Amino acid sequence: MRIVENYPNQILHIEHYWIPMPDGTRLAARIWMPVDAEDNPVPAILEFIPYRKRDGVRLRDESMHPYFAGHGYACLRVDLRGSGDSEGLLTDEYLQQELDDGYAILEWLTQQSWCDGKVGMIGISWGGFNGLQIAAMQPPPLKAVITVCSTDDRYADDVHYMGGCLLGDNLSWASTMFSYNSLPPDPEIVGKKWREMWLQRLEANNLWLENWLKHQHRDSYWQHGSICEDFSRVQVPVMAVSGWADGYSNTVFRLLENLSGPRLGLIGPWSHKYPHLGVPGPAIGFLQECLRWWDKWLKGIETDIMHEPMLRAWMLESVPPSTFYHQRFGRWIGEHSWPSPNIKPKTFKLAEYRLVDDDTEIPAKALVLQSPLSNGLFAGKWCSYSATPDLPHDQREEDGGALVFTSDPLPETLEILGAPIIEIQVSASQPVAMIAVRLSDMQPDNKTTRVSYGLLNLTHRDSHSDPTPLQVDKVYRFRVQLNQIAQSFPKGHRIRLAISSSYFPLAWPPPKSTQLTVHTGNSKLILPTRTPRDEALRFEEPEMSASSEYRQLTEGHHDWRVIRSLDKDISTLEVINDNGIIHLEDINMMVERKVEEWYSYQDDDFNSPKGVTVWTRSLQRGDWHIKTITRTVLQCDESYFYLDAELDAYEGNKRIFSNNWNRKIKRHLL
C-alpha cells in the first residue's frame, strides 16, 4: 500500500456543507475538490450512504475521495436524510425519498460553479445499491457508475433472503441499522438543535426487521429498487465490482449479461471491502482503475479501460480450510464477453455417495437425509467482512449431518468460472422444506474447503412470488444454482457435494425437522469449466490518500466461538465484534462501537432457534457524552416469528429515552 501525498492538483477540503432538498430538508456533505475548481470546473463524484461521514466511515472516506480530488474531481460524501448530520428521518433502506434526494443532489451539482455538469456515482454496499437505482431513474447529469458489493435483485440476492430462505444476516443487518439510527448528529455541525434532532430520531426509530419479515415472498416491496425488473432503464456505463468472499459476487455476472451499455466486471478474492483495502489479499490499485473509468466517461480521456476484458476475475487456488485468510493465492483471468464461449459444462452424476462421470452407468438409489440443527454452525457469514474469523471452517465439521457425494481423485487440474448447478430429484416428509447444497475442494489429506453453496426453499421451486407447499413424499425435480465462483481444483484432489436439510444460523431452519429422500438416477452436478490459458492481466499496487490521525484508547476484540452445553444440550454460536474506543484527533471525538451476537438452539427442536444481537455505541467530546444500547431477539415456533427489541439512550449517566417492542409475525411457507 502506497500513501500518496503529492497530486497533480492541490486539494480544498470542506468539512461540512449543507445541500438543500426541494422540500427544505438539508443534507450534510463533506467535500474535496481542486483548489482552482471555481475557475476551472471539474466533474463530480458522489457517494451517498447512511454511515456517518463525520465519525462513522471517516477514515475510509479519507483514503479515497481526496485521491480522486487530487486528480481533478470534486468528491462529495453525503449522509442520507436522517443519518449522520443530515436533517430528516431515515425509516427504511432505498425508499423513493432517498432516491429522489440522490436525484436532487445530482441536479444541485450542475448548478455549482465548481462542477462542469458531469457526475459519477460510486459506492460499496448501500452506496452501490443506490448508484444503480438512481441510474435507473436516468438523471441527465449522471454519466457513469462504479457499484461495489451491491445487487440488482433485492429479494433473491440480498442480505434478507436467499433462494426463498430467511438469512441469519437479515437479523444481523437490521440490528446494525437499528443501532445506527439511534445516534445523534454532531453538535459541532448542527448546533444546539442536536438534542431535538436526536430525540426525533429515537422516537422514529422502528424495527426494519419487522417490515422485512412481513414481506417473506417477492412482492412490490422488493421489486422497488431491483433494477433487474427492467435492466434497460440503466443506460450509463457501469463498472461492477465484488469479491469471492463477499455476499454480492453474483450481481457482477448478471449486470454483465443483462445491461446493454458499456460495462466492466471485476471480482477479486476480497470480502465486503473496497479492493484497495481488500482482505483477503491481494489488494489492488483500485483507485487507479477508478480514475481510468472516471477519466474515460467523465472527462472523455482515452484510458484504454474499455480495452480490458469485460470480466476480470481472480482464479482462486486450492487452500486448506480456514476461517480467515490474509491472502488467497491465484491469478487474474479475463473474459471478453459474458456469458463466455470459453465456459463449457462438465456434468457429474450423483451415484450412491459418489460423483461419477456423466457417461457412467449407475443404478438409481433412494438416499435419505435428515440434518440436525448443528449443520451450519461452521458455515461462516453469508457476507464476510473478514474483520472477524467469519469464513467457513473445515467442511468435515458439517458433512456428518449431510448427504455427501465425492468424486474420485481428479486425473488433471480442473478449473471452473461461473455458477455450479445441481439438478436433483427429491421428495420431502413435510410440506415446507429447504435444501442447502455445498461444493467443496477435498484435499488428499481429506481436509475440505467450501468453494460455493446455494440454498432453496423448496416451496419456491416455481416462483419466489407465489410459492406453494410440497406434496409430502412426492418426487420433484429441483434446480439449485450455487454462487458464482472461480476455483482451481488441483490434480489428485476430489470434488465433494454435500446436501443438507437445514443450515442454521446462516439460514433460518424450516418449521419442522424434515426428511429428504434424494433419488440419484436423474440427479446431477453441472460445473462451468474453463480451460487454463496464459494471460497477462495485472493491476498496479494499491494507492490511497492519507487518513486523519487517530488513537486507539482501548483495545478491540473480535471472536467467533461455538459453545456446546452437553448438560442442557444447547449449542450457541457467539460472535463478538468490538472495535474498542478510538479518538479521532482532528475532530476531537471518542467513538465506541461494539456488537455481540448469539445464535442458539436446543437439542433437535426446530422451534428453539434463537438469535440475539446487542449493539453498544458511544460518542464523546469533552463534557458531551452520549451512548445507546440496542437489543434485538428473534425466535420462532411452527407458525410465527417472535421479535423483541429494546432501545436505551443515555446522555452522560442519565437515561433520557427507552422503548420496547414485542411483535408476532406469521410464517408463510418459510
C-alpha positions in Angstrom: 0.0 0.0 0.0 1.4 3.4 -1.0 0.1 6.6 0.7 0.0 9.3 -2.0 0.8 12.8 -0.7 1.6 14.8 -3.9 -1.2 15.1 -6.5 -1.5 16.9 -9.8 -4.0 19.3 -8.1 -3.9 20.9 -4.7 -7.0 19.9 -2.7 -9.6 22.1 -1.0 -11.3 20.2 1.9 -14.7 21.4 3.2 -15.5 19.5 6.4 -19.2 20.4 6.2 -21.6 21.8 3.6 -25.4 21.9 3.6 -27.2 20.7 0.4 -30.9 21.8 0.3 -33.5 19.4 -0.9 -36.7 20.5 -2.7 -38.8 20.1 0.5 -36.4 22.3 2.5 -34.6 19.4 4.3 -30.8 19.9 4.3 -28.4 17.1 3.7 -24.9 17.1 5.2 -21.9 16.8 2.8 -18.2 16.6 3.2 -16.4 17.8 0.0 -12.9 17.6 -1.5 -12.1 19.4 -4.8 -9.2 21.0 -6.6 -8.4 24.4 -5.1 -8.9 26.1 -8.5 -12.2 24.4 -9.3 -14.2 27.7 -9.1 -12.1 28.9 -12.0 -11.7 25.6 -13.8 -14.9 23.5 -13.1 -14.4 19.7 -12.8 -16.7 16.6 -12.9 -18.1 15.5 -9.6 -18.2 12.1 -7.9 -20.9 11.3 -5.3 -21.0 8.7 -2.6 -24.4 8.8 -0.8 -24.7 6.5 2.3 -26.0 6.5 5.9 -22.8 5.5 7.7 -22.0 8.9 9.2 -19.4 10.9 7.3 -18.3 12.7 10.5 -17.4 9.8 12.8 -18.5 6.5 11.1 -16.5 5.7 8.0 -14.5 8.9 8.2 -11.1 7.2 7.9 -12.2 5.1 5.0 -13.7 8.1 3.1 -10.4 9.9 3.5 -8.5 7.0 1.9 -10.4 7.5 -1.3 -12.1 10.9 -2.0 -9.0 13.1 -1.6 -7.3 10.8 -4.1 -9.9 11.5 -6.7 -9.9 15.2 -5.9 -6.2 15.4 -6.3 -6.6 14.0 -9.8 -9.1 16.7 -10.8 -12.6 15.8 -9.4 -15.0 17.3 -6.9 -15.8 14.5 -4.5 -18.8 14.5 -2.1 -19.7 12.2 0.8 -23.3 12.9 1.6 -25.2 11.5 4.6 -28.6 10.2 3.7 -31.6 12.0 5.1 -32.0 11.2 8.8 -28.4 9.8 9.1 -25.2 11.3 10.4 -25.6 15.1 10.4 -28.3 15.3 7.8 -31.8 16.5 8.7 -35.0 14.5 8.4 -35.6 10.8 9.3 -34.4 7.5 7.9 -37.1 4.9 8.2 -36.0 2.1 5.7 -33.5 1.3 3.0 -33.8 2.6 -0.6 -37.1 4.4 -0.1 -38.2 6.5 -3.0 -37.5 9.6 -0.9 -33.8 8.5 -0.7 -33.6 8.1 -4.5 -35.4 11.4 -5.1 -32.8 13.0 -2.8 -30.0 11.5 -4.7 -31.5 12.8 -8.0 -31.8 16.2 -6.4 -28.2 16.2 -5.3 -27.1 15.5 -8.9 -29.3 18.4 -10.2 -27.8 20.6 -7.4 -24.3 19.7 -8.5 -24.9 21.0 -12.0 -25.7 24.4 -10.5 -22.4 24.7 -8.6 -19.8 26.9 -10.2 -17.0 24.4 -9.5 -18.8 21.5 -11.2 -18.8 21.1 -15.0 -22.2 19.3 -15.0 -20.9 15.8 -15.4 -21.3 13.5 -12.4 -20.4 9.9 -11.4 -21.6 7.8 -8.5 -19.5 5.4 -6.5 -20.4 3.3 -3.5 -19.9 0.0 -1.7 -22.9 -1.9 -0.4 -25.6 0.7 0.3 -23.9 3.3 -2.0 -23.5 0.6 -4.7 -27.2 -0.1 -4.4 -28.5 3.4 -4.8 -26.0 4.2 -7.5 -27.7 1.6 -9.7 -31.2 2.6 -8.5 -30.6 6.3 -9.2 -29.1 5.4 -12.6 -32.4 3.6 -13.5 -34.1 7.0 -12.9 -31.9 8.4 -15.7 -30.9 11.8 -14.2 -29.2 13.7 -17.0 -26.1 14.7 -15.0 -25.2 11.1 -14.2 -22.7 9.9 -16.7 -21.2 6.7 -15.1 -21.4 4.5 -12.1 -19.0 2.3 -10.1 -21.0 -0.1 -8.0 -19.2 -2.3 -5.4 -20.7 -5.2 -3.5 -24.3 -4.5 -4.5 -27.3 -6.2 -6.0 -29.7 -5.8 -8.9 -32.3 -8.0 -7.1 -33.3 -7.0 -3.5 -35.2 -10.2 -2.8 -33.4 -13.1 -4.4 -29.8 -11.9 -3.9 -29.5 -9.6 -0.9 -28.9 -9.8 2.8 -32.6 -10.7 3.6 -33.4 -13.9 1.7 -31.5 -16.4 -0.4 -33.4 -18.9 -2.6 -36.5 -18.0 -0.6 -34.8 -18.9 2.7 -34.6 -16.4 5.5 -30.9 -15.4 6.1 -29.4 -15.0 9.6 -27.7 -11.9 8.3 -31.2 -10.4 8.0 -31.3 -10.1 11.8 -27.7 -9.0 12.0 -28.1 -6.3 9.4 -31.4 -5.0 10.8 -29.8 -4.7 14.2 -26.9 -2.8 12.7 -29.2 -0.1 11.3 -31.3 -0.2 14.5 -28.1 0.9 16.2 -27.0 3.4 13.6 -30.4 5.1 13.6 -30.2 5.7 17.4 -27.3 8.1 17.1 -27.5 11.9 17.1 -25.8 14.4 14.8 -22.7 16.2 15.9 -23.4 19.4 17.9 -20.3 21.0 16.2 -22.2 20.6 12.9 -25.9 21.2 13.7 -25.5 23.4 16.8 -27.9 23.5 19.8 -30.7 21.6 17.9 -28.7 18.4 18.1 -30.7 17.1 21.1 -34.0 17.9 19.4 -32.9 16.0 16.3 -31.7 13.1 18.4 -35.0 12.7 20.2 -36.8 12.9 16.9 -34.6 10.0 15.6 -35.1 8.0 18.8 -38.9 8.4 18.6 -38.9 7.4 14.9 -36.5 4.5 15.2 -38.5 1.5 14.2 -37.9 -2.2 13.6 -36.9 -2.6 10.0 -36.7 -6.3 10.7 -40.4 -6.4 11.3 -41.1 -5.0 7.9 -38.7 -7.3 6.2 -40.2 -10.3 8.0 -43.7 -9.3 6.8 -42.5 -9.5 3.2 -41.4 -13.1 3.0 -42.0 -13.5 -0.7 -41.1 -11.5 -3.7 -43.6 -8.7 -3.9 -43.7 -5.0 -4.9 -41.8 -4.1 -1.7 -38.7 -6.0 -3.0 -39.3 -5.1 -6.7 -38.9 -1.5 -5.8 -35.2 -0.7 -6.2 -34.4 -4.0 -8.0 -33.1 -2.9 -11.4 -33.4 -6.5 -12.6 -37.1 -5.6 -13.1 -36.1 -3.6 -16.2 -32.3 -3.6 -16.9 -32.9 -1.3 -19.9 -33.6 1.6 -17.5 -29.8 1.7 -16.7 -28.2 3.3 -19.7 -25.0 4.8 -18.3 -21.7 2.9 -18.2 -21.4 0.7 -15.2 -18.3 -0.9 -13.6 -19.5 -3.7 -11.2 -17.1 -4.9 -8.6 -17.2 -7.5 -5.8 -15.1 -10.3 -4.2 -15.5 -14.0 -3.8 -15.7 -13.8 0.0 -18.5 -11.1 -0.3 -22.2 -11.9 -0.4 -22.8 -10.0 -3.7 -20.5 -11.5 -6.3 -23.4 -12.9 -8.3 -24.5 -9.4 -9.2 -21.5 -8.8 -11.4 -22.3 -11.6 -13.7 -26.0 -10.6 -14.1 -25.1 -7.0 -14.8 -22.6 -8.0 -17.5 -25.1 -10.3 -19.1 -28.2 -8.0 -19.0 -27.0 -4.4 -19.2 -26.8 -3.1 -22.8 -24.5 -0.2 -22.3 -20.7 -0.1 -21.7 -19.9 -2.3 -18.7 -17.0 -4.0 -16.9 -16.8 -6.6 -14.2 -14.1 -7.0 -11.6 -14.1 -9.8 -8.9 -11.1 -10.4 -6.6 -10.6 -12.6 -3.6 -11.9 -9.9 -1.2 -14.6 -9.7 1.4 -17.0 -6.8 1.8 -14.4 -4.1 1.2 -13.2 -1.7 -1.4 -10.5 -3.5 -3.4 -7.6 -1.1 -2.5 -8.3 -2.2 1.1 -9.2 -5.8 0.1 -9.0 -8.7 2.5 -8.2 -11.5 1.8 -5.5 -10.1 -0.4 -4.1 -9.4 -2.8 -5.5 -5.8 -2.6 -5.1 -4.0 -5.9 -4.7 -0.4 -7.3 -8.4 0.0 -7.4 -8.4 3.8 -7.1 -6.2 3.9 -10.2 -8.7 1.7 -12.0 -11.5 4.1 -10.9 -9.5 7.0 -12.3 -9.2 5.2 -15.7 -13.0 4.8 -15.6 -13.8 8.4 -14.5 -11.3 9.9 -17.0 -12.9 7.9 -19.8 -16.6 8.6 -19.0 -16.5 12.0 -17.2 -13.6 13.7 -19.0 -13.5 12.0 -22.4 -9.9 11.0 -22.0 -9.0 7.7 -23.7 -7.5 5.5 -21.0 -7.9 2.1 -22.7 -10.1 1.0 -19.8 -12.7 -0.4 -22.3 -10.0 -2.4 -24.0 -9.8 -4.6 -20.9 -11.7 -7.9 -20.8 -15.3 -7.4 -19.9 -14.8 -9.6 -16.8 -11.5 -9.7 -14.9 -11.6 -12.3 -12.1 -9.2 -13.8 -9.6 -8.9 -17.6 -10.2 -8.6 -19.0 -6.7 -6.0 -21.7 -6.0 -6.7 -24.5 -3.6 -6.1 -23.8 0.1 -6.6 -25.6 3.3 -9.8 -24.6 5.1 -9.6 -21.6 7.4 -11.9 -19.0 8.9 -9.6 -16.2 7.9 -7.0 -15.7 5.1 -4.6 -12.8 4.9 -4.0 -13.8 1.3 -5.7 -16.0 -1.4 -3.2 -17.2 -4.0 -4.2 -17.4 -7.6 -4.0 -15.4 -10.8 -6.0 -12.9 -12.8 -8.1 -14.2 -15.7 -10.2 -12.4 -18.3 -13.3 -13.0 -20.4 -14.2 -10.5 -23.2 -17.9 -11.3 -23.0 -20.3 -12.8 -20.6 -21.7 -15.4 -20.9 -18.4 -16.6 -22.3 -17.9 -19.2 -25.1 -14.9 -20.3 -23.2 -17.1 -21.9 -20.4 -18.1 -25.5 -21.0 -20.4 -27.6 -18.8 -19.0 -30.7 -17.2 -21.6 -33.0 -15.7 -21.2 -35.4 -12.8 -24.0 -37.9 -11.9 -25.0 -38.4 -8.3 -24.4 -42.1 -7.6 -24.6 -43.8 -4.2 -22.4 -41.3 -2.2 -20.2 -40.7 -5.2 -19.9 -38.2 -8.0 -19.2 -40.1 -11.3 -18.7 -39.0 -14.9 -21.8 -38.3 -16.9 -21.3 -41.3 -19.2 -21.1 -43.8 -16.3 -24.0 -46.3 -16.0 -25.3 -46.3 -12.4 -28.3 -47.8 -10.7 -30.9 -45.5 -9.3 -30.9 -45.2 -5.5 -33.1 -43.5 -2.9 -30.8 -41.9 -0.2 -32.3 -40.4 2.9 -31.1 -37.5 5.0 -32.5 -35.5 7.9 -29.9 -32.9 9.0 -29.5 -31.9 12.7 -29.7 -28.2 13.6 -25.9 -28.3 14.2 -25.5 -28.4 10.4 -24.4 -24.8 9.7 -22.6 -23.8 12.9 -19.3 -23.7 10.9 -20.7 -22.0 7.8 -19.4 -18.5 8.5 -21.4 -15.4 7.5 -23.5 -15.0 4.4 -21.4 -11.9 3.7 -17.9 -11.9 5.0 -16.3 -8.8 6.4 -13.0 -10.5 7.4 -13.0 -8.3 10.5 -13.7 -11.5 12.5 -13.0 -15.1 11.6 -16.2 -15.2 9.6 -15.3 -17.6 6.7 -16.4 -21.3 6.7 -14.5 -23.8 8.7 -13.3 -27.3 7.6 -16.4 -28.8 6.0 -15.8 -32.1 7.6 -17.4 -30.5 10.7 -20.6 -30.1 8.6 -20.6 -33.2 6.4 -21.6 -35.6 9.2 -25.1 -34.0 9.2 -25.3 -34.1 5.4 -25.6 -36.4 2.4 -22.2 -36.3 0.7 -21.2 -37.3 -2.8 -17.4 -37.4 -3.5 -15.6 -37.8 -6.8 -12.5 -39.9 -7.5 -9.2 -38.1 -7.4 -9.0 -35.8 -10.3 -6.8 -37.0 -13.1 -5.8 -33.4 -14.0 -6.4 -29.9 -12.7 -10.0 -28.7 -13.3 -10.9 -25.0 -13.2 -14.4 -23.5 -13.0 -15.7 -20.0 -13.6 -19.4 -19.3 -13.1 -22.3 -20.8 -11.3 -22.2 -24.5 -10.4 -25.7 -26.0 -10.7 -27.3 -29.1 -9.2 -30.4 -30.7 -10.8 -31.8 -33.1 -8.3 -34.8 -35.3 -7.7 -36.1 -35.0 -4.1 -39.1 -35.9 -2.0 -39.8 -34.5 1.4 -41.6 -35.6 4.6 -43.0 -32.1 5.2 -44.9 -29.5 3.1 -42.3 -26.9 3.9 -38.7 -27.8 3.5 -35.3 -26.4 2.4 -32.2 -27.7 0.8 -28.6 -26.4 1.3 -26.0 -27.5 -1.2 -22.3 -27.1 -0.7 -19.5 -27.6 -3.3 -16.1 -28.3 -1.7 -12.5 -29.0 -2.6 -11.3 -32.1 -0.8 -7.5 -32.4 -0.4 -5.5 -35.6 -0.3 -5.5 -35.5 3.5 -9.3 -35.1 3.4 -9.3 -31.5 4.7 -12.3 -30.0 2.9 -12.7 -26.3 1.9 -16.0 -24.9 0.9 -15.9 -23.4 -2.6 -19.5 -22.4 -3.2 -23.0 -23.1 -1.9 -26.7 -22.5 -2.7 -30.0 -22.6 -0.8 -33.6 -23.2 -1.9 -36.8 -23.1 0.0 -38.5 -26.0 -1.8 -41.9 -24.3 -1.7 -40.2 -21.7 -4.0 -39.4 -24.2 -6.7 -41.5 -22.5 -9.3 -41.8 -18.9 -8.0 -40.5 -16.6 -5.4 -43.7 -14.5 -5.5 -46.2 -17.4 -5.4 -44.7 -20.3 -3.5 -46.8 -23.5 -3.0 -46.4 -26.2 -0.4 -44.9 -29.6 -1.3 -47.0 -32.7 -1.5 -45.5 -35.0 1.1 -43.4 -37.8 -0.4 -44.0 -36.7 -4.0 -40.8 -36.7 -6.0 -39.9 -33.3 -7.5 -37.1 -32.1 -9.7 -35.3 -29.1 -8.3 -32.6 -26.8 -9.8 -30.3 -25.1 -7.3 -27.8 -22.6 -8.6 -24.8 -22.1 -6.4 -22.9 -18.9 -6.0 -20.7 -17.9 -8.9 -17.0 -18.7 -8.3 -13.6 -19.0 -10.0 -11.8 -22.0 -8.5 -8.9 -24.3 -9.5 -9.2 -28.0 -8.3 -5.7 -29.5 -8.5 -4.9 -32.9 -9.9 -5.3 -35.5 -7.2 -7.9 -33.5 -5.2 -11.5 -34.7 -5.0 -14.7 -32.7 -5.5 -17.3 -33.1 -2.8 -21.0 -32.2 -3.0 -22.9 -32.0 0.3 -26.6 -31.7 0.7 -28.4 -30.9 4.0 -32.0 -30.1 5.0 -31.0 -27.2 7.3 -28.2 -24.7 7.5 -28.6 -22.6 10.7 -27.7 -19.9 11.6 -26.6 -18.9 8.1 -30.3 -19.6 7.1 -33.3 -19.9 9.4 -34.5 -23.5 9.5 -37.9 -24.7 8.3 -40.8 -25.1 10.7 -40.1 -28.8 11.3 -37.3 -31.3 11.0 -37.6 -32.7 7.5 -36.5 -36.0 6.0 -35.4 -35.6 2.4 -35.0 -38.5 0.0 -32.6 -37.9 -2.8 -33.3 -40.0 -5.9 -29.9 -40.4 -7.7 -31.0 -41.8 -11.1 -31.5 -38.4 -12.8 -29.7 -36.1 -10.4 -26.5 -34.4 -11.5 -24.0 -31.6 -10.7 -23.0 -29.3 -13.6 -19.7 -27.4 -13.3 -18.8 -24.4 -15.5 -15.3 -25.5 -16.6 -12.7 -23.2 -18.2 -9.5 -24.4 -19.9 -6.5 -22.7 -18.3 -4.5 -20.4 -20.6 -1.7 -17.9 -20.3 -3.0 -14.4 -19.5 -1.0 -11.3 -18.8 -3.5 -9.4 -16.7 -2.2 -7.4 -13.8 -3.1 -4.4 -11.6 -0.9 -1.7 -10.1 -0.1 -1.8 -6.4 -2.7 -0.2 -4.1 -2.5 3.6 -3.7 -4.6 5.8 -1.4 -4.6 9.1 0.3 -3.7 9.6 4.0 -6.3 9.4 6.6 -6.6 11.6 9.7 -4.7 10.8 12.9 -6.5 8.6 15.5 -5.5 6.9 18.7 -6.7 3.5 19.9 -7.7 4.3 23.5 -9.0 0.8 24.4 -8.2 -2.5 22.6 -10.8 -4.1 20.5 -11.8 -7.8 20.5 -13.1 -10.0 17.7 -14.0 -13.6 18.0 -16.3 -16.4 16.9 -17.0 -19.2 19.4 -19.1 -22.4 19.1 -20.3 -23.2 22.7 -21.9 -26.6 23.3 -23.6 -27.3 26.7 -23.9 -31.1 26.8 -25.7 -30.9 30.0 -28.6 -28.8 28.6 -28.0 -29.8 25.0 -27.8 -26.2 23.9 -25.5 -25.1 21.1 -24.5 -21.4 20.6 -22.6 -19.5 18.1 -21.2 -16.4 19.8 -19.9 -13.5 17.6 -18.0 -10.6 19.1 -17.0 -7.6 17.1 -15.7 -4.9 19.4 -13.6 -2.1 17.9 -12.8 -0.6 21.3 -12.7 3.1 21.7 -10.8 5.3 19.3 -10.1 9.0 19.4 -10.4 10.9 16.1 -7.8 13.6 16.6 -8.9 16.2 14.1 -12.5 16.4 15.4 -11.6 15.6 19.0 -14.2 12.8 19.1 -14.1 9.5 21.0 -16.0 6.7 19.3 -17.0 3.4 20.7 -18.6 0.6 18.6 -19.3 -3.0 19.9 -21.7 -5.7 18.8 -22.3 -9.1 20.4 -24.4 -11.8 18.7 -25.7 -15.2 19.9 -27.4 -17.8 17.7 -28.5 -20.8 19.6 -30.8 -23.9 19.5 -31.6 -26.8 21.9 -31.4 -30.5 21.1 -33.1 -31.1 17.7 -36.0 -28.8 18.4 -36.8 -26.7 15.3 -38.9 -24.3 17.4 -35.8 -23.5 19.6 -33.6 -21.4 17.2 -32.9 -18.0 18.6 -30.9 -15.0 17.5 -29.8 -12.2 19.9 -27.9 -9.1 19.0 -26.7 -6.3 21.3 -25.1 -3.1 20.0 -23.3 -0.5 22.1 -22.3 2.8 20.6 -21.0 6.0 22.3 -19.7 9.4 21.2 -17.8 11.8 23.5 -16.2 15.2 23.2 -15.3 16.9 26.4 -18.4 17.1 28.6 -20.7 15.9 25.7 -21.2 12.2 26.0 -24.0 10.1 24.5 -24.4 6.3 24.5 -27.0 4.0 23.0 -27.7 0.3 23.6 -29.9 -1.7 21.3 -31.0 -5.3 21.8 -32.9 -7.5 19.3 -34.2 -11.0 19.8 -35.7 -13.3 17.1 -37.4 -16.6 17.9 -40.0 -18.8 16.3 -42.4 -21.7 16.5 -44.0 -23.6 13.7 -46.4 -20.8 12.8 -44.9 -17.5 13.9 -41.7 -15.4 14.3 -41.4 -13.6 17.6 -39.5 -10.3 17.5 -38.5 -8.5 20.7 -36.3 -5.3 20.9 -35.1 -2.7 23.3 -33.5 0.7 22.8 -31.9 2.8 25.6 -30.2 6.1 25.1 -28.0 7.9 27.6 -26.8 11.5 27.9 -23.9 11.3 30.3 -25.0 8.9 33.0 -28.7 9.7 32.6 -31.0 7.5 30.6 -33.1 10.0 28.5 -35.0 7.6 26.3 -36.2 4.0 26.4 -38.5 1.9 24.2 -39.5 -1.7 23.9 -41.1 -3.7 21.1 -42.8 -7.1 21.0 -44.0 -8.4 17.6 -45.6 -11.6 16.4 -45.3 -12.3 12.6 -46.9 -15.2 10.8 -44.7 -17.5 8.8 -45.8 -18.0 5.2 -44.2 -21.2 3.8 -40.9 -20.2 5.4 
